[in-house]
Amino acid sequence: MDSLLGTWNNKTISDTNRLNALHTILSDVVFHSNQPDSALVLAGQMYDMAVENNLRKYKAAALNHKGWCLGWKYENEKALTVFEQGLILFTELGDNLGLADSYLGMGSVYIEKGDYPKSQEFLSKALRYAEESENKKKISQILHFKGSSYFQSGNERAALENWERGYAIAQEADYHYEIAMSLFNLGNILAIQGNYRKALDNYESADTLFKELGDSVILPTIISNMGGIYRFIENYSKAIEYLHRSIELSKERNDMAAVAWSTAIIADIYIEQEDYDNALKFADDCYKISKEADYTHGTLMALRVYASISAQNNDFEQAIEYSNQGLKIADEMNDLIIKSFIYELLGKQIYLPMNQFGNALSYCNKALSLYENSDALLGKRDACECIYRAYKGLDQEDKALEFFERFQLLNDSLQIQETARKFQEMEYEKIARMDSLAQAEERRRVQEIHEETIQQKEQARNISFIIGGLILLIAAGLYSRLHYIRKSKAKLQQEKDRSENLLLNILPEEIANELKEKGKSMARDFEMVSILFSDFIGFTETSAKLSANDLLTEINACFEAFDEIMDKYGIEKIKTIGDAYMSAGGLPVPTEDSVKNTILAALEMQDFISMRKVKMDALGKHAFQMRIGIHTGPVVAGIVGVKKFQYDIWGDTVNTANRMESKGEVGKVNISKATYGLLKDDKDFAFESRGKIEVKGKGEIEMYFVERATK
């Protein structure tokens, strides 16, 4: 940086070279610093020189730098105005990379404003221009912000897709800052998924990288998020410790919005501990800081805490007042996450205790409708519980039962997630116990040596007494040691059995056994695997006609039947993707009849769907229709993930099987020429050639319909 500043301050060289140096400083150095005011001064100097020399490209770049600086200072409207000015200039210049940066800056401002749809609109434009410029660094940066926008709006899946893509690009190009940012982002997703240890590892790796880069901007957020994880695992003292560290780091940067954020989280922690005096103290601090910093989001969080404390104190009138103030701000910010929290608070913590079941039902339904657009299982579960209690209070037993069942399903899903997390925790604990056992044995060995020395010294005094005592001592020592080892081994075996049972519920038995024996499972190549894809036709239209409970019940009925069919024919279920079902015949243990069994399973699946439709039609209810596609060929199979293990498969065979499904017809099983060639002489099947059909990305593929042969 010193050499670049030297170039900028050297008035004997050309203005263009000086502007290039300053542009580099603002792009690569000051952008990641904790001095937005200094950066703003430099951006102003760059702008003045560019205007003086009529250098429009540098003028536009200076405007973008000014926009970023104003954004760091939370002067959002000024930032948008400046970015728009830069956008006009870059459009006139036809500079796609400059346009990408302008749209990126505007997208980041709208994230801060809480207008996530608007932010995604601008970030999509930014990504398009960056891709046209083929600038990988800018693409990686934009994907970071796109992921953040989706994450903050509650769409964790879209966030993960963008962050993983950005991380891959950053790793490929060795962009250290973007790698660090990706580790931080993925830590956020891991935390949401409940993989707390892995999330902490990611945060610590990101923290190390940012420190190596000399970038302190995001360190308070990393420390704050680590505090959030300790809160999730109910280690409240450590959570508060980390949040206080984050507050101090944020104060050093004069980032009072971040101070307000961490202060609000501490208030939430004290509410969870039912320490309402401390909760109120920190909520007051958050409110005061937010007002002074003009940080609307912090004000909103403080109001939510006030409402919750008032409700706990049975001051429902005041709680409603605070909630309404919060909803007004959330509406202005379009902050759907906080709105959902406040709706749930109004329904569950205020109107239910007041026995105003109609109001409780209304607000909890609003909360649920917002949660439905996210992966917030906990929010959905709590909203369904509130709706169930409201309907029960209104003596609407059928509706109450409907939402009680939905509450139970969501609660089961959360329990499964928690079980997977505990499985990982047990693995760590088991290692720790083994270490402790080894240390205890070492201490026992040292103690025995010490006792032996004492015995040798006393032997000269009374040999006969020592011999008798030694026999007793050895016998007692051996018994104690054996008892200790047996007890420890029994406890370890108990933990091992629990771990193994969990593993068998997650992975195929053969893969689970390999994992237990070797500590890992290698990906394997399989030469002949039959991949089955099924998909419900018109799912979106049908689901729009069903209640959420009816939709869930119908999908579950179908997938449970499919699971039983897979077990019957020895086919390995791989996964479900929305309304699609994927399975594979011939792995993890290849068999000679796997291709035939896969087709028999597919035909039985279609039989089930056909019979169910007849039954549901007779009852005047909606039912699904289905396509199935099968292709046989080589795949690679192995374990995905380190927490919630998943056995998955990859390869062109998978893609082709998916195309077989999409080019199939309702009620039919569509197979490829490769699968047909393996079974064409089997008398149990009848085949109908469809000729060659055009498939996107693969050209023409020969396909066949298969059905059972007429006896």
C-alpha positions in Angstrom: 0.0 0.0 0.0 2.9 2.4 0.8 4.3 2.1 -2.8 0.8 2.8 -4.2 0.3 5.8 -2.0 3.7 7.0 -3.0 2.7 6.8 -6.7 -0.5 8.6 -6.0 1.3 11.4 -4.1 4.0 11.7 -6.7 2.8 14.7 -8.8 5.7 14.3 -11.3 4.2 11.3 -12.9 1.2 11.2 -15.3 -2.3 11.7 -13.9 -3.4 8.4 -15.4 -0.7 6.4 -13.5 -1.6 8.3 -10.3 -5.3 7.5 -10.8 -4.5 3.8 -11.6 -2.6 3.6 -8.3 -5.4 5.2 -6.3 -8.0 3.0 -8.1 -6.0 -0.1 -7.0 -5.8 1.2 -3.4 -9.6 1.7 -3.2 -10.4 -1.6 -5.0 -8.0 -4.0 -3.2 -6.8 -2.3 0.0 -9.1 0.3 1.5 -12.2 -1.7 0.4 -11.2 -4.3 3.1 -10.1 -1.8 5.8 -11.8 -0.3 8.7 -11.5 3.3 7.6 -14.5 4.3 5.5 -14.0 8.0 6.2 -10.4 7.9 4.9 -11.5 5.9 1.9 -14.2 8.4 1.2 -11.6 11.3 1.2 -9.4 9.4 -1.3 -12.4 8.6 -3.5 -13.3 12.3 -3.5 -9.8 13.2 -4.6 -9.9 10.6 -7.3 -13.2 12.0 -8.6 -11.9 15.6 -8.6 -8.8 14.7 -10.6 -10.8 12.6 -13.1 -13.3 15.4 -13.7 -10.4 17.9 -14.0 -8.8 15.8 -16.7 -12.1 14.7 -18.3 -11.2 11.0 -17.7 -14.8 9.6 -17.6 -13.7 6.0 -16.8 -11.9 7.1 -13.7 -14.8 9.4 -12.8 -17.2 6.5 -13.0 -14.9 4.3 -10.9 -14.5 7.0 -8.3 -18.3 7.3 -8.0 -18.5 3.5 -7.3 -15.8 3.8 -4.7 -17.7 6.7 -3.1 -20.9 4.6 -3.1 -19.2 1.7 -1.3 -17.7 4.1 1.3 -21.2 5.7 1.9 -22.6 2.2 2.2 -20.0 1.3 4.9 -21.2 4.4 6.8 -24.9 3.2 6.4 -25.7 6.3 4.4 -27.8 4.2 2.1 -29.8 6.8 0.1 -26.6 8.8 -0.6 -24.9 5.6 -1.6 -27.7 4.7 -4.1 -27.6 8.1 -5.7 -23.9 7.9 -6.2 -24.0 4.3 -7.6 -26.8 5.4 -10.0 -24.5 8.3 -11.3 -21.7 5.7 -11.9 -24.2 3.4 -13.6 -25.0 6.1 -16.2 -21.4 6.8 -17.0 -20.5 3.1 -17.3 -23.5 2.5 -19.6 -22.3 5.3 -21.8 -18.8 3.9 -21.8 -20.0 0.3 -22.5 -17.9 -0.9 -19.5 -19.5 -4.2 -18.4 -17.1 -4.7 -15.4 -18.0 -1.2 -14.2 -21.7 -1.9 -14.6 -21.2 -5.1 -12.6 -19.6 -3.2 -9.8 -22.4 -0.5 -9.8 -25.2 -3.0 -9.7 -23.3 -5.0 -7.0 -23.0 -1.9 -4.9 -26.7 -1.1 -5.3 -27.6 -4.7 -4.5 -25.5 -4.5 -1.3 -27.3 -1.3 -0.2 -30.7 -2.9 -0.7 -29.5 -5.9 1.5 -28.7 -3.4 4.2 -32.1 -1.8 3.7 -33.8 -5.2 4.1 -35.3 -5.0 0.6 -34.2 -8.5 -0.5 -36.2 -8.8 -3.7 -34.7 -5.5 -5.0 -31.3 -6.6 -3.9 -31.6 -9.9 -5.8 -32.8 -8.0 -8.9 -29.7 -5.8 -8.9 -27.3 -8.6 -8.0 -28.6 -10.7 -10.9 -27.8 -7.9 -13.3 -24.4 -7.5 -11.7 -23.7 -11.2 -12.2 -24.7 -11.1 -15.8 -22.3 -8.2 -16.6 -19.5 -9.8 -14.6 -19.9 -13.1 -16.5 -19.9 -11.2 -19.8 -16.6 -9.6 -18.6 -15.3 -13.1 -17.6 -13.9 -11.6 -14.4 -13.9 -14.4 -11.9 -13.0 -12.3 -8.9 -16.0 -10.0 -9.4 -18.2 -13.1 -10.1 -17.1 -14.6 -6.8 -17.8 -11.3 -4.9 -21.3 -11.0 -6.5 -22.1 -14.6 -5.5 -21.2 -13.8 -1.9 -23.7 -10.9 -1.9 -26.4 -12.9 -3.7 -26.0 -15.7 -1.1 -26.2 -13.1 1.7 -29.4 -11.7 0.3 -31.0 -15.1 0.0 -29.7 -16.1 3.5 -31.1 -13.0 5.2 -34.5 -13.4 3.4 -34.7 -17.0 4.8 -33.9 -18.9 1.6 -31.0 -21.0 2.9 -31.0 -23.3 -0.2 -30.5 -20.5 -2.7 -27.9 -19.0 -0.3 -25.9 -22.3 -0.2 -26.0 -22.7 -4.0 -24.6 -19.2 -4.5 -22.0 -19.4 -1.7 -20.7 -22.9 -2.8 -20.4 -21.7 -6.4 -18.5 -18.6 -5.3 -16.2 -20.7 -3.0 -15.3 -23.0 -5.9 -14.4 -20.0 -8.1 -12.4 -18.4 -5.3 -10.5 -21.6 -4.6 -9.8 -22.2 -8.3 -8.4 -18.7 -8.8 -6.7 -18.6 -5.3 -8.5 -15.4 -4.2 -7.7 -15.3 -0.5 -10.2 -12.7 0.5 -13.0 -14.4 -1.3 -12.0 -17.8 0.1 -12.1 -16.3 3.6 -15.5 -14.8 2.9 -16.8 -18.1 1.5 -15.6 -20.0 4.6 -17.5 -17.4 6.7 -20.7 -17.8 4.6 -20.6 -21.6 4.6 -20.1 -21.4 8.4 -23.5 -19.5 8.5 -25.2 -22.3 6.6 -23.6 -25.1 8.7 -24.8 -23.2 11.8 -28.4 -23.1 10.5 -28.1 -26.8 9.7 -27.1 -27.6 13.3 -23.5 -28.7 12.4 -22.1 -26.5 15.1 -18.6 -27.9 15.4 -18.0 -27.7 11.6 -19.5 -24.1 11.6 -17.0 -23.1 14.4 -14.2 -24.7 12.4 -15.2 -22.6 9.3 -15.5 -19.4 11.4 -12.1 -20.0 13.0 -10.5 -20.7 9.5 -12.1 -17.5 8.2 -10.9 -15.6 11.2 -7.3 -16.7 10.7 -7.4 -15.8 6.9 -8.9 -12.4 7.5 -6.2 -11.6 10.2 -3.5 -12.7 7.7 -5.0 -10.4 5.1 -5.0 -7.6 7.7 -8.8 -7.2 7.2 -10.6 -6.4 10.4 -14.0 -5.4 8.9 -15.8 -8.7 9.3 -14.0 -10.0 12.4 -16.7 -8.7 14.8 -19.3 -10.5 12.8 -17.4 -13.8 12.9 -16.9 -13.5 16.7 -20.6 -12.5 17.0 -21.7 -15.6 15.0 -19.5 -17.9 17.1 -21.3 -16.4 20.1 -24.6 -17.3 18.4 -23.5 -20.9 18.0 -22.7 -21.2 21.7 -26.2 -19.7 22.3 -27.7 -22.5 20.2 -26.0 -25.2 22.2 -27.0 -23.4 25.4 -23.5 -22.5 26.5 -24.8 -19.1 27.5 -21.8 -17.8 29.4 -19.5 -18.5 26.5 -22.0 -17.0 24.1 -22.1 -13.8 26.1 -18.3 -13.7 26.3 -18.0 -13.9 22.5 -20.7 -11.3 21.9 -19.0 -8.9 24.3 -15.7 -9.4 22.3 -17.6 -8.7 19.1 -19.0 -5.5 20.7 -15.5 -4.3 21.6 -14.1 -5.0 18.2 -17.1 -3.1 16.6 -16.6 -0.2 18.9 -12.9 0.0 17.7 -14.2 0.4 14.1 -17.0 2.8 15.3 -19.5 0.3 13.7 -22.3 1.1 16.1 -24.8 -0.9 14.0 -22.8 -4.1 14.7 -22.7 -3.1 18.4 -26.5 -2.8 18.4 -26.9 -6.1 16.7 -24.7 -8.0 19.2 -26.3 -6.2 22.1 -29.8 -7.3 20.9 -28.6 -10.9 20.8 -27.4 -10.7 24.4 -30.8 -9.4 25.3 -32.4 -12.5 23.6 -30.1 -14.8 25.5 -31.1 -13.3 28.8 -34.8 -13.8 27.8 -34.1 -17.5 27.2 -32.6 -17.6 30.7 -35.6 -15.8 32.0 -33.4 -13.0 33.3 -35.7 -10.2 32.3 -33.9 -7.5 34.2 -30.6 -8.0 32.2 -32.6 -8.6 29.0 -34.3 -5.2 29.5 -31.0 -3.5 30.2 -29.4 -4.7 27.0 -32.6 -4.0 25.0 -32.4 -0.4 26.3 -28.8 -0.2 25.2 -29.6 -1.6 21.7 -32.5 0.8 21.3 -30.4 3.8 22.3 -27.4 2.9 20.1 -29.7 2.1 17.1 -31.5 5.4 17.3 -28.2 7.3 17.5 -26.7 5.4 14.6 -29.9 5.5 12.6 -29.8 1.7 12.5 -33.5 0.8 11.9 -32.9 -2.9 12.1 -31.5 -2.6 15.6 -34.5 -0.5 16.7 -36.7 -3.2 15.3 -34.9 -6.0 17.3 -35.1 -3.9 20.5 -38.9 -3.5 20.1 -39.2 -7.2 19.6 -37.4 -7.8 22.9 -39.5 -5.2 24.7 -42.7 -6.9 23.4 -41.4 -10.3 24.6 -40.5 -9.0 28.1 -43.9 -7.3 28.4 -45.7 -10.5 27.4 -43.7 -12.5 30.0 -44.7 -9.9 32.6 -48.4 -10.3 31.5 -48.5 -6.6 30.4 -50.2 -7.6 27.2 -51.4 -4.1 26.3 -47.8 -2.8 26.3 -46.6 -6.0 24.4 -49.2 -5.3 21.7 -48.1 -1.7 21.4 -44.4 -2.7 21.0 -45.3 -5.4 18.5 -47.3 -3.0 16.4 -44.5 -0.5 16.4 -42.1 -3.3 15.3 -44.5 -4.5 12.5 -44.7 -0.9 11.1 -40.9 -0.8 10.8 -40.7 -4.3 9.5 -43.3 -3.4 6.8 -41.2 -0.4 5.8 -38.1 -2.5 5.6 -39.8 -5.5 4.1 -38.0 -7.6 6.7 -40.0 -10.8 6.5 -37.9 -12.6 9.1 -38.6 -10.2 11.9 -42.3 -9.9 10.8 -42.7 -13.7 11.1 -41.1 -13.5 14.6 -43.4 -10.7 15.7 -46.5 -12.4 14.2 -45.7 -15.6 16.2 -45.0 -13.6 19.3 -48.4 -11.9 19.0 -50.2 -15.1 18.5 -48.4 -17.4 20.9 -47.1 -15.2 23.7 -49.8 -12.6 23.8 -53.2 -13.6 22.4 -53.1 -17.3 23.4 -52.5 -16.4 27.1 -55.3 -13.8 26.8 -57.6 -16.6 25.5 -58.3 -14.5 22.4 -58.1 -17.5 20.1 -59.3 -15.8 17.0 -56.5 -13.2 17.1 -54.0 -15.9 18.0 -55.1 -17.9 15.0 -54.8 -15.0 12.7 -51.3 -14.0 13.7 -49.9 -17.5 13.8 -51.3 -18.2 10.3 -49.5 -15.1 9.1 -46.3 -16.3 10.7 -46.7 -19.7 9.2 -47.3 -18.3 5.7 -44.0 -16.4 6.0 -42.1 -19.4 7.4 -43.4 -21.6 4.5 -41.1 -19.7 2.1 -38.0 -20.6 4.2 -36.3 -23.7 5.7 -37.2 -22.5 9.2 -38.5 -25.8 10.6 -38.4 -24.5 14.2 -40.6 -21.5 13.2 -43.0 -23.7 11.2 -43.3 -26.1 14.1 -44.0 -23.4 16.7 -46.5 -21.7 14.4 -48.3 -25.0 13.9 -48.4 -25.6 17.6 -49.9 -22.1 18.1 -52.5 -22.7 15.4 -53.4 -26.1 17.0 -53.9 -24.5 20.4 -56.0 -21.7 18.9 -58.3 -24.1 17.1 -58.5 -26.2 20.2 -59.5 -23.1 22.1 -62.2 -22.4 19.5 -63.5 -26.0 19.8 -62.7 -26.8 16.2 -61.4 -30.3 16.8 -60.9 -31.4 13.2 -58.7 -28.3 12.4 -56.9 -28.7 15.8 -56.1 -32.3 14.9 -54.8 -31.4 11.5 -52.3 -28.9 12.8 -51.4 -31.1 15.8 -50.4 -33.8 13.2 -48.4 -31.3 11.2 -46.8 -30.0 14.4 -45.7 -33.6 15.2 -44.3 -34.2 11.7 -42.2 -31.0 12.0 -41.1 -31.9 15.5 -40.0 -35.3 14.2 -38.0 -33.6 11.5 -36.3 -31.4 14.1 -35.6 -34.5 16.2 -33.9 -36.2 13.3 -31.7 -33.2 12.7 -30.9 -33.1 16.4 -30.1 -36.9 16.4 -27.7 -36.4 13.5 -26.0 -33.6 15.4 -25.8 -35.7 18.5 -24.3 -38.5 16.5 -21.4 -36.2 15.5 -21.1 -35.0 19.1 -20.8 -38.6 20.3 -18.0 -39.3 17.9 -16.1 -36.3 19.4 -16.9 -37.4 22.9 -15.8 -41.0 22.2 -12.4 -39.8 21.0 -12.2 -37.6 24.1 -13.0 -40.6 26.4 -10.4 -42.7 24.7 -7.8 -40.0 25.3 -9.0 -39.7 29.0 -8.7 -43.5 29.4 -5.2 -43.5 28.0 -4.2 -40.7 30.4 -5.8 -42.5 33.3 -3.9 -45.7 32.5 -0.7 -43.8 32.3 -1.3 -42.2 35.8 -2.1 -45.7 37.2 1.2 -47.1 35.7 3.2 -44.3 37.3 1.4 -44.9 40.6 2.2 -48.6 40.5 5.9 -47.8 39.8 5.9 -45.5 42.8 4.3 -48.1 45.0 6.8 -50.7 43.9 9.7 -48.4 44.9 8.2 -48.0 48.4 7.8 -51.7 48.7 11.5 -52.3 47.8 12.6 -49.8 50.5 10.5 -51.5 53.2 11.5 -55.0 52.2 14.8 -54.8 54.3 12.8 -54.0 57.4 10.2 -56.8 57.3 10.4 -59.2 54.3 7.7 -61.5 55.4 5.2 -58.7 56.1 6.0 -57.1 52.7 5.5 -60.3 50.8 2.0 -60.7 52.3 1.2 -57.1 51.8 2.5 -57.2 48.2 0.3 -60.1 47.3 -2.7 -58.2 48.7 -1.6 -55.0 47.0 -1.2 -56.7 43.6 -4.5 -58.5 43.9 -6.3 -55.3 44.8 -4.5 -53.4 42.1 -5.3 -56.0 39.5 -8.9 -56.1 40.6 -9.2 -52.3 40.6 -7.5 -52.0 37.2 -9.7 -54.8 35.6 -12.8 -53.2 37.1 -11.8 -49.8 35.8 -11.1 -51.1 32.3 -14.2 -53.2 32.1 -16.4 -50.3 33.3 -14.7 -48.0 30.7 -15.0 -50.5 27.9 -18.7 -51.1 28.8 -19.4 -47.4 28.6 -17.5 -47.0 25.3 -19.3 -50.1 23.9 -22.7 -48.5 24.9 -21.7 -45.3 23.0 -20.4 -47.3 20.1 -23.7 -49.2 19.8 -25.7 -46.0 19.8 -23.4 -44.6 17.1 -23.7 -47.7 15.0 -27.5 -47.7 15.2 -27.6 -44.1 14.1 -25.2 -44.9 11.2 -27.3 -47.8 10.0 -30.3 -45.4 9.8 -28.4 -43.0 7.6 -26.3 -45.2 5.3 -26.5 -48.6 3.5 -25.4 -51.4 5.7 -22.3 -52.3 3.6 -21.2 -48.7 3.5 -21.8 -48.3 7.3 -19.8 -51.4 8.0 -16.9 -50.1 5.9 -17.1 -46.7 7.7 -16.9 -48.4 11.1 -14.0 -50.8 10.2 -11.8 -48.3 8.3 -13.0 -44.9 9.6 -13.8 -43.8 6.1 -15.6 -45.0 3.0 -14.0 -44.5 -0.4 -16.1 -43.6 -3.5 -16.5 -46.6 -5.8 -17.0 -47.1 -9.5 -19.9 -49.3 -10.5 -20.0 -50.5 -14.1 -23.7 -51.4 -14.4 -26.3 -49.6 -12.3 -29.9 -48.9 -13.2 -30.9 -45.4 -12.1 -34.7 -44.8 -11.6 -36.2 -41.3 -11.5 -39.9 -40.6 -10.9 -41.6 -37.3 -10.9 -45.2 -36.2 -10.2 -46.9 -34.4 -13.2 -48.6 -31.1 -12.6 -47.3 -31.1 -9.1 -47.4 -27.3 -8.8 -51.0 -27.0 -10.0 -52.1 -29.9 -7.9 -50.4 -28.6 -4.8 -52.1 -25.3 -5.2 -55.5 -27.0 -4.9 -54.5 -28.9 -1.7 -54.1 -27.6 1.9 -50.5 -27.9 3.2 -51.6 -30.8 5.4 -53.3 -32.7 2.6 -50.3 -32.1 0.3 -47.8 -33.4 3.0 -50.1 -36.4 3.7 -50.3 -37.3 0.0 -46.6 -37.0 -0.8 -45.8 -39.0 2.4 -48.3 -41.8 1.4 -46.6 -42.2 -2.0 -43.0 -42.1 -0.8 -43.7 -44.5 2.0 -45.2 -47.0 -0.6 -42.1 -46.4 -2.9 -39.8 -47.2 0.1 -41.5 -50.5 0.7 -41.3 -51.4 -3.0 -37.6 -50.6 -3.0 -37.1 -52.9 0.0 -39.1 -55.6 -1.8 -36.9 -55.6 -4.9 -33.5 -54.8 -3.2 -33.2 -51.4 -4.8 -31.3 -48.7 -3.0 -33.2 -45.5 -2.3 -30.9 -42.6 -3.0 -32.9 -39.5 -2.1 -36.0 -37.4 -2.7 -35.7 -34.0 -4.4 -39.0 -32.1 -3.9 -41.6 -34.3 -5.6 -39.0 -36.4 -7.4 -37.9 -39.9 -6.1 -34.5 -41.4 -7.1 -33.2 -44.9 -6.5 -30.6 -47.3 -8.0 -30.4 -51.0 -8.6 -27.1 -52.8 -8.5 -25.4 -51.0 -5.6 -23.8 -50.9 -3.1 -23.7 -54.7 -3.8 -24.1 -55.5 -7.5 -26.5 -58.4 -8.3 -27.3 -60.2 -11.6 -31.0 -59.4 -11.5 -30.7 -55.7 -10.5 -31.8 -54.3 -13.9 -34.9 -56.5 -14.0 -35.7 -55.7 -10.4 -35.4 -52.0 -11.0 -38.0 -52.3 -13.8 -40.3 -54.4 -11.7 -40.1 -51.8 -9.0 -40.9 -49.1 -11.4 -44.0 -50.9 -12.8 -45.2 -51.5 -9.2 -44.7 -47.8 -8.4 -46.9 -46.9 -11.4 -49.5 -49.6 -10.3 -49.7 -48.0 -6.9 -50.1 -44.4 -8.3 -52.8 -45.6 -10.7 -54.8 -47.4 -8.0 -54.4 -44.5 -5.6 -55.8 -42.1 -8.2 -58.8 -44.3 -8.7 -59.4 -44.4 -4.9 -58.9 -40.6 -4.5 -61.1 -39.8 -7.5 -63.9 -41.8 -5.9 -63.5 -39.7 -2.8 -63.5 -36.5 -4.7 -59.9 -35.8 -3.7 -56.9 -34.8 -5.7 -54.1 -37.3 -6.5 -50.9 -37.4 -8.4 -49.9 -38.9 -11.7 -46.4 -39.9 -12.5 -43.6 -40.4 -15.1 -40.7 -42.8 -14.5 -37.5 -43.0 -16.4 -34.7 -45.6 -16.2 -31.2 -45.8 -17.7 -28.4 -48.3 -17.0 -24.7 -47.5 -17.1 -21.6 -46.7 -15.0 -21.8 -44.4 -11.9 -19.6 -43.3 -9.1 -21.1 -43.8 -5.6 -20.0 -42.6 -2.2 -20.7 -40.7 1.0 -21.5 -37.0 0.8 -21.1 -34.7 3.9 -19.5 -35.0 7.3 -22.5 -34.5 9.5 -25.8 -35.6 8.0 -24.2 -38.3 5.9 -25.8 -39.1 2.6 -25.0 -41.9 0.1 -25.2 -40.4 -3.3 -24.3 -41.2 -6.9 -22.8 -39.2 -9.8 -22.1 -39.6 -13.5 -23.6 -39.1 -16.9 -25.8 -42.2 -16.3 -27.7 -40.2 -13.6 -28.2 -37.3 -16.1 -29.5 -39.6 -18.8 -31.9 -41.4 -16.4 -33.3 -38.0 -15.5 -33.8 -37.3 -19.2 -35.6 -40.6 -19.6 -38.1 -39.4 -16.9 -38.6 -36.0 -18.4 -39.2 -37.5 -21.9 -41.6 -40.1 -20.6 -45.4 -40.1 -20.4 -47.9 -40.3 -17.5 -48.4 -43.9 -16.2 -45.5 -45.2 -18.3 -42.0 -46.5 -17.6 -39.6 -45.1 -20.2 -36.2 -46.8 -20.6 -33.1 -46.1 -22.6 -31.7 -48.3 -25.4 -28.9 -49.4 -23.0 -31.5 -50.8 -20.5 -33.6 -52.3 -23.2 -30.5 -54.2 -24.6 -30.0 -55.9 -21.3 -33.6 -57.2 -21.0 -34.9 -57.4 -24.6 -35.1 -61.2 -24.5 -36.8 -61.4 -21.1 -40.2 -63.0 -21.6 -41.6 -61.2 -18.5 -41.6 -57.8 -20.3 -43.1 -56.3 -23.4 -41.4 -53.3 -25.1 -42.7 -50.5 -27.3 -40.1 -48.7 -29.4 -40.5 -44.9 -29.4 -37.7 -44.3 -31.9 -35.1 -41.6 -31.4 -36.2 -38.6 -29.4 -34.3 -35.3 -29.2 -32.9 -34.6 -25.7 -31.4 -31.3 -24.7 -27.7 -31.5 -24.4 -27.5 -35.1 -25.6 -28.9 -35.1 -29.1 -31.2 -38.0 -30.2 -31.6 -41.0 -27.8 -33.5 -44.2 -28.6 -36.2 -44.9 -26.0 -38.7 -47.7 -25.2 -41.7 -48.0 -23.1 -41.7 -51.2 -21.0 -44.6 -53.1 -19.4 -45.4 -56.6 -18.1 -45.8 -59.2 -20.8 -49.3 -60.5 -21.2 -49.4 -64.1 -20.0 
